[in-house]
Amino acid sequence: MSRVCQVTGAQPGFGHHVSHSHRRTKRRFDVNIKAKHYWVPSLSRRVTLTLSARGIKTIDRRGIDAVVTDLLARGVRI
């Protein structure tokens, strides 16, 4: 599963681990991605979305039908 939210587009950030002696090594700040199942009445089927915590809150606010409509308009395969 890729670490990209389908609703918000959030993806990993990159940076450095900085040790006590200030040596820097590459690291990755992963997004809190979860696979969530939703029933979509307009499609009359269940869809699985990979969502960040903020994406889940967006669906709670706007509703699954509005979010799925936007995803389909963007060409995201559901």
OpenMM code with the backbone's topology and positions (N, CA, C; nanometers):
from openmm import Vec3, app, unit

residues = "MET SER ARG VAL CYS GLN VAL THR GLY ALA GLN PRO GLY PHE GLY HIS HIS VAL SER HIS SER HIS ARG ARG THR LYS ARG ARG PHE ASP VAL ASN ILE LYS ALA LYS HIS TYR TRP VAL PRO SER LEU SER ARG ARG VAL THR LEU THR LEU SER ALA ARG GLY ILE LYS THR ILE ASP ARG ARG GLY ILE ASP ALA VAL VAL THR ASP LEU LEU ALA ARG GLY VAL ARG ILE".split()
positions = [
    Vec3(0.0851, -0.1168, 0.0000),
    Vec3(0.0000, 0.0000, 0.0000),
    Vec3(0.0898, 0.1233, 0.0000),
    Vec3(0.0685, 0.2127, -0.0953),
    Vec3(0.1510, 0.3328, -0.0978),
    Vec3(0.1100, 0.4253, 0.0157),
    Vec3(0.2019, 0.5061, 0.0599),
    Vec3(0.1784, 0.5935, 0.1747),
    Vec3(0.1259, 0.7288, 0.1286),
    Vec3(0.0194, 0.7311, 0.0473),
    Vec3(-0.0410, 0.8548, -0.0007),
    Vec3(-0.1898, 0.8494, 0.0283),
    Vec3(-0.2427, 0.9563, 0.0867),
    Vec3(-0.3853, 0.9643, 0.1161),
    Vec3(-0.4602, 0.9952, -0.0127),
    Vec3(-0.5679, 0.9204, -0.0400),
    Vec3(-0.6437, 0.9417, -0.1622),
    Vec3(-0.7277, 1.0686, -0.1562),
    Vec3(-0.7627, 1.1159, -0.0384),
    Vec3(-0.8476, 1.2342, -0.0263),
    Vec3(-0.7644, 1.3617, -0.0200),
    Vec3(-0.6674, 1.3676, 0.0695),
    Vec3(-0.5908, 1.4910, 0.0895),
    Vec3(-0.4634, 1.4962, 0.0065),
    Vec3(-0.4155, 1.3827, -0.0404),
    Vec3(-0.2915, 1.3795, -0.1169),
    Vec3(-0.1675, 1.3861, -0.0297),
    Vec3(-0.1833, 1.3702, 0.1024),
    Vec3(-0.0687, 1.3755, 0.1936),
    Vec3(0.0264, 1.2604, 0.1629),
    Vec3(0.1548, 1.2897, 0.1595),
    Vec3(0.2553, 1.1879, 0.1324),
    Vec3(0.3738, 1.2081, 0.2254),
    Vec3(0.4645, 1.1112, 0.2320),
    Vec3(0.5745, 1.1214, 0.3282),
    Vec3(0.6615, 1.2443, 0.3057),
    Vec3(0.7110, 1.2973, 0.4173),
    Vec3(0.8096, 1.4042, 0.4122),
    Vec3(0.9462, 1.3432, 0.4396),
    Vec3(1.0498, 1.4108, 0.3982),
    Vec3(1.1846, 1.3585, 0.4162),
    Vec3(1.2680, 1.4576, 0.4944),
    Vec3(1.3627, 1.4058, 0.5689),
    Vec3(1.4487, 1.4907, 0.6487),
    Vec3(1.5691, 1.4141, 0.6962),
    Vec3(1.6206, 1.4532, 0.8116),
    Vec3(1.7394, 1.3912, 0.8664),
    Vec3(1.7178, 1.3510, 1.0111),
    Vec3(1.7795, 1.2373, 1.0503),
    Vec3(1.8025, 1.2095, 1.1906),
    Vec3(1.9247, 1.2933, 1.2267),
    Vec3(1.9187, 1.3617, 1.3377),
    Vec3(2.0343, 1.4408, 1.3802),
    Vec3(2.0797, 1.3854, 1.5146),
    Vec3(2.2007, 1.3321, 1.5174),
    Vec3(2.2531, 1.2723, 1.6398),
    Vec3(2.3046, 1.3813, 1.7341),
    Vec3(2.3476, 1.3376, 1.8491),
    Vec3(2.4017, 1.4308, 1.9473),
    Vec3(2.5240, 1.5057, 1.8917),
    Vec3(2.6023, 1.4368, 1.8089),
    Vec3(2.7207, 1.5005, 1.7490),
    Vec3(2.6867, 1.5740, 1.6190),
    Vec3(2.5581, 1.5844, 1.5880),
    Vec3(2.5052, 1.6531, 1.4695),
    Vec3(2.5393, 1.5841, 1.3377),
    Vec3(2.5669, 1.4547, 1.3414),
    Vec3(2.5754, 1.3790, 1.2164),
    Vec3(2.4335, 1.3619, 1.1641),
    Vec3(2.4176, 1.3764, 1.0349),
    Vec3(2.2842, 1.3674, 0.9764),
    Vec3(2.2735, 1.2433, 0.8886),
    Vec3(2.1662, 1.1672, 0.9089),
    Vec3(2.1347, 1.0544, 0.8218),
    Vec3(1.9916, 1.0718, 0.7747),
    Vec3(1.9633, 1.0256, 0.6540),
    Vec3(1.8313, 1.0457, 0.5944),
    Vec3(1.7251, 0.9686, 0.6719),
    Vec3(1.6063, 1.0276, 0.6811),
    Vec3(1.4928, 0.9597, 0.7404),
    Vec3(1.3668, 1.0006, 0.6669),
    Vec3(1.2583, 0.9366, 0.7026),
    Vec3(1.1324, 0.9580, 0.6338),
    Vec3(1.0220, 0.9767, 0.7368),
    Vec3(0.9421, 1.0807, 0.7222),
    Vec3(0.8298, 1.1073, 0.8108),
    Vec3(0.7051, 1.0510, 0.7416),
    Vec3(0.6621, 0.9313, 0.7817),
    Vec3(0.5471, 0.8682, 0.7171),
    Vec3(0.4157, 0.9306, 0.7625),
    Vec3(0.3190, 0.9292, 0.6729),
    Vec3(0.1844, 0.9772, 0.7012),
    Vec3(0.1078, 0.8641, 0.7699),
    Vec3(0.0162, 0.9000, 0.8582),
    Vec3(-0.0652, 0.8018, 0.9301),
    Vec3(-0.1742, 0.7490, 0.8356),
    Vec3(-0.1409, 0.6483, 0.7552),
    Vec3(-0.2309, 0.5952, 0.6522),
    Vec3(-0.3012, 0.4701, 0.7030),
    Vec3(-0.4328, 0.4652, 0.6813),
    Vec3(-0.5141, 0.3495, 0.7172),
    Vec3(-0.6003, 0.3120, 0.5975),
    Vec3(-0.6316, 0.1845, 0.5846),
    Vec3(-0.7265, 0.1388, 0.4829),
    Vec3(-0.8648, 0.1355, 0.5478),
    Vec3(-0.9593, 0.2107, 0.4928),
    Vec3(-1.0933, 0.2205, 0.5499),
    Vec3(-1.1942, 0.1752, 0.4464),
    Vec3(-1.2982, 0.1060, 0.4919),
    Vec3(-1.4076, 0.0599, 0.4069),
    Vec3(-1.5298, 0.1474, 0.4330),
    Vec3(-1.5913, 0.1957, 0.3273),
    Vec3(-1.7117, 0.2782, 0.3386),
    Vec3(-1.8177, 0.2249, 0.2446),
    Vec3(-1.9426, 0.2329, 0.2876),
    Vec3(-2.0556, 0.2038, 0.1997),
    Vec3(-2.0943, 0.3347, 0.1323),
    Vec3(-2.0964, 0.3323, -0.0014),
    Vec3(-2.1303, 0.4527, -0.0780),
    Vec3(-2.2681, 0.4324, -0.1391),
    Vec3(-2.3702, 0.5028, -0.0880),
    Vec3(-2.5067, 0.4828, -0.1388),
    Vec3(-2.5228, 0.5178, -0.2866),
    Vec3(-2.4509, 0.6217, -0.3345),
    Vec3(-2.4664, 0.6611, -0.4747),
    Vec3(-2.4138, 0.5546, -0.5704),
    Vec3(-2.3122, 0.4789, -0.5285),
    Vec3(-2.2586, 0.3704, -0.6116),
    Vec3(-2.3217, 0.2366, -0.5752),
    Vec3(-2.3928, 0.2336, -0.4640),
    Vec3(-2.4539, 0.1136, -0.4048),
    Vec3(-2.3530, -0.0016, -0.3954),
    Vec3(-2.2354, 0.0313, -0.3444),
    Vec3(-2.1326, -0.0693, -0.3175),
    Vec3(-2.0367, -0.0175, -0.2115),
    Vec3(-1.9532, -0.1063, -0.1635),
    Vec3(-1.8542, -0.0724, -0.0628),
    Vec3(-1.7234, -0.0383, -0.1322),
    Vec3(-1.6564, 0.0664, -0.0862),
    Vec3(-1.5270, 0.1046, -0.1425),
    Vec3(-1.4226, 0.1023, -0.0316),
    Vec3(-1.2999, 0.0716, -0.0697),
    Vec3(-1.1869, 0.0743, 0.0222),
    Vec3(-1.0969, 0.1896, -0.0182),
    Vec3(-1.0711, 0.2793, 0.0755),
    Vec3(-0.9872, 0.3952, 0.0500),
    Vec3(-0.8670, 0.3915, 0.1424),
    Vec3(-0.7519, 0.4392, 0.0950),
    Vec3(-0.6353, 0.4560, 0.1815),
    Vec3(-0.6345, 0.6012, 0.2248),
    Vec3(-0.6532, 0.6224, 0.3547),
    Vec3(-0.6767, 0.7558, 0.4063),
    Vec3(-0.5821, 0.7893, 0.5196),
    Vec3(-0.5471, 0.9163, 0.5289),
    Vec3(-0.4765, 0.9662, 0.6462),
    Vec3(-0.5808, 1.0008, 0.7519),
    Vec3(-0.5344, 1.0308, 0.8719),
    Vec3(-0.6264, 1.0686, 0.9791),
    Vec3(-0.7048, 1.1935, 0.9390),
    Vec3(-0.6400, 1.2881, 0.8730),
    Vec3(-0.7098, 1.4085, 0.8278),
    Vec3(-0.8109, 1.3761, 0.7185),
    Vec3(-0.7803, 1.2786, 0.6320),
    Vec3(-0.8752, 1.2372, 0.5286),
    Vec3(-1.0007, 1.1755, 0.5873),
    Vec3(-0.9859, 1.0984, 0.6954),
    Vec3(-1.1015, 1.0387, 0.7638),
    Vec3(-1.1892, 1.1489, 0.8224),
    Vec3(-1.1266, 1.2512, 0.8816),
    Vec3(-1.2025, 1.3626, 0.9378),
    Vec3(-1.2728, 1.4415, 0.8282),
    Vec3(-1.2108, 1.4522, 0.7113),
    Vec3(-1.2733, 1.5214, 0.5986),
    Vec3(-1.3993, 1.4488, 0.5546),
    Vec3(-1.3933, 1.3162, 0.5495),
    Vec3(-1.5113, 1.2372, 0.5120),
    Vec3(-1.6198, 1.2511, 0.6176),
    Vec3(-1.5820, 1.2556, 0.7447),
    Vec3(-1.6807, 1.2747, 0.8513),
    Vec3(-1.7522, 1.4094, 0.8363),
    Vec3(-1.6780, 1.5142, 0.7958),
    Vec3(-1.7369, 1.6471, 0.7809),
    Vec3(-1.8227, 1.6591, 0.6555),
    Vec3(-1.7672, 1.6199, 0.5412),
    Vec3(-1.8335, 1.6437, 0.4122),
    Vec3(-1.9291, 1.5345, 0.3705),
    Vec3(-1.9040, 1.4120, 0.4151),
    Vec3(-1.9857, 1.2990, 0.3741),
    Vec3(-1.9157, 1.2197, 0.2651),
    Vec3(-1.9389, 1.0898, 0.2656),
    Vec3(-1.8694, 1.0001, 0.1731),
    Vec3(-1.9108, 1.0246, 0.0279),
    Vec3(-2.0396, 1.0589, 0.0037),
    Vec3(-2.0838, 1.0813, -0.1338),
    Vec3(-2.0123, 1.1993, -0.1982),
    Vec3(-1.9970, 1.3093, -0.1250),
    Vec3(-1.9309, 1.4275, -0.1798),
    Vec3(-1.7838, 1.3998, -0.2070),
    Vec3(-1.7196, 1.3283, -0.1168),
    Vec3(-1.5769, 1.2986, -0.1342),
    Vec3(-1.5558, 1.2042, -0.2515),
    Vec3(-1.6385, 1.1022, -0.2644),
    Vec3(-1.6249, 1.0065, -0.3748),
    Vec3(-1.6515, 1.0760, -0.5084),
    Vec3(-1.7468, 1.1686, -0.5126),
    Vec3(-1.7738, 1.2443, -0.6344),
    Vec3(-1.6492, 1.3232, -0.6772),
    Vec3(-1.5831, 1.3874, -0.5803),
    Vec3(-1.4604, 1.4608, -0.6118),
    Vec3(-1.3488, 1.3685, -0.6597),
    Vec3(-1.3371, 1.2507, -0.5962),
    Vec3(-1.2334, 1.1552, -0.6373),
    Vec3(-1.2562, 1.1082, -0.7793),
    Vec3(-1.3809, 1.0773, -0.8131),
    Vec3(-1.4116, 1.0314, -0.9486),
    Vec3(-1.3878, 1.1430, -1.0499),
    Vec3(-1.4154, 1.2681, -1.0134),
    Vec3(-1.3915, 1.3812, -1.1035),
    Vec3(-1.2413, 1.3990, -1.1294),
    Vec3(-1.1590, 1.3691, -1.0287),
    Vec3(-1.0135, 1.3786, -1.0451),
    Vec3(-0.9565, 1.2600, -1.1220),
    Vec3(-1.0362, 1.1550, -1.1406),
    Vec3(-0.9903, 1.0383, -1.2139),
    Vec3(-0.9254, 0.9330, -1.1274),
    Vec3(-0.9460, 0.9402, -0.9958),
    Vec3(-0.8911, 0.8398, -0.9047),
    Vec3(-0.9710, 0.7107, -0.9178),
    Vec3(-0.9011, 0.6007, -0.9317),
    Vec3(-0.9692, 0.4711, -0.9447),
    Vec3(-1.0116, 0.4233, -0.8059),
    Vec3(-1.1398, 0.3945, -0.7916),
    Vec3(-1.1928, 0.3499, -0.6621),
    Vec3(-1.2339, 0.2040, -0.6712),
] * unit.nanometer
topology = app.Topology()
chain = topology.addChain("A")
for resn in residues:
    res = topology.addResidue(resn, chain)
    for name in ("N", "CA", "C"):
        topology.addAtom(name, app.Element.getBySymbol(name[0]), res)
